[in-house]
Each structure stands twice: as C-alpha cells, then as structure tokens.
Amino acid sequence: GVKRLYIAVALMDNLGDPVAGASVSITVELNGQSYTSAKGTTETDGKVIYRLNNAPSGTYMTLAKSVTIKGLTWDGITPSNTFTK
C-alpha cells in the first residue's frame, strides 16, 4: 500500500471564526531536516488538507510560511506541532 500522511491546517480569525478562502503555504520538516513544501486554500470550515504520498517513517513538523487573504493579516504564529509516523 501507499504510505500517505495527511496534514491539516486550520485557520481562525481573532473572533475564533473559521477563515475560508485563505492561501496557505507550508514547509514540512522530517527528523529536523527540510522535507517538502506545499500550498493550498482553506475551505469553508477554515481548513486545508495536504496529502504527502510515500511518506517515510519519522518525526514530522509543519511550519506555516505564509497566509494570505484579503481583509485580514496573519499573526505569523505556527502552533507547535509534531507527529511521529
């Protein structure tokens, strides 16, 4: 079978409401080294899901590099996150 890893990024505004239609660029590290990057757009629930095919075992960390949407400004914060596969 194909080894897939799904990464979900959820955006909320300062009122805690989901932000739809935002362009989100991420980088992914594997075991502390740069692994890949991806770009996507949030859905109405404020989430964008990235799929990595043939993802090897190890510890992954996702970093948001840019978030763009008209009328809002990203605070630049990526919550700490790791996942060991």
Protein Blocks (a to p, Z undefined) as FASTA:
>chain_A
ZZddddddddddfkopacehiacdddddeehiafbdcdddddfkopacdddehiaedddd
dddfbdcdehiacehiacdddddZZ
